[in-house]
Amino acid sequence: MYNADDGGTFIRNCNIPYLDKYYNHVVLFLAKKDFGHIEVTYFYNKGLKQEIDEIISRTAGLVKFKN
């Protein structure tokens, strides 16, 4: 889907809210051996995690490595 060798997501809380309003974020990371890595960060607030998961699913494939 992302043309990557490895990837995943992790969730973090923001000690200092991004733009003074986003207290959580999900990081999508992708890696391709001998090529590099990509990180896409999705910021959100408590209670909106499901919406972020849906956005990640809808945007799958928009970012990928070239062959």
N, C-alpha and C positions, 0 to 999 in steps of 0.2 A: 504494500500500500504506500509506504513512504520511500521505497527503494533504499532502505537502510539495513545494516547488518544487526543493529541492536537499537533498543529504544524503550521508553517507558514514561511514566509520570510520577511526580511526587508533589505533595501538598505542604505548604508552609504558611505559617502565620507571619504577618509583618509586624516587627517591633515598632517601626515607625510607619504608619499607614501611607501608602502610595497616594499622592495627590490629596492627602489628609482625609481620604474617605474609603479606601480599599484596605481591608484588614487581613485578607487572605489571598493566596495565589496558588495556582497550579502551574507547574513547569512541565512541559512536554519536551523530552529530549530524544534526539536521534543521533546515531553514530554510524559512520561507514568506514570500515577498515581502510587505512592508507589514504583517506580522503579528508575527513574532518568530522565536526559535530555541529548540530543545530540545537538551539534552545528557544522555545516559544513560551512566553509567560502570559497567563490569563489571570487578571486580577478580578476579585469578586468580594462580596460581603457575606457574612454568615447567613445561612439559609438559602443561598443561591448556587450551591455546588452542583445540583442536578442540571441547572441551566447551563453551567460551564461545561459539564460532560456532554450535553447535547450539542453545544457549539463546537467542541473538539471533534465530535463524530461528524458533524456536517462539513467541517473544513478539512477533513482527512484528505490527504493527497494534494492540497494546495501548495505545500512545501515539501520538496523532495530533492534528493541528490541526482545530479546528472550521471549517466553511465559513462 
